[in-house]
């Protein structure tokens, strides 16, 4: 019962993050939301008993990809 509630909350948060990334105009905010999406997706993979995929998602999805995108934004100009 408790696992089902947790799974539903994680799914809801994933949907909210996905819609937020698509609708956010600020690139830095979109990257931060995308990193949160990747971390929650890693938790979902762990719940599905796939720890190898969860570790990969956390390392690449939230870690490396976010750092590369932030580095790219820092090299460009931001206009208001």
MOHUBEL-V312634 format. One record per helix or strand. SS is the DSSP state (helix for helix, strand for strand). FROM is the first residue (numbers start at 1). LEN is the number of residues. If there is no record, write none. Layout:
BEGIN
ss->SS from->FROM len->LEN
ss->SS from->FROM len->LEN
END
This chain:
BEGIN
ss->helix from->2 len->22
ss->helix from->27 len->21
ss->helix from->51 len->24
END
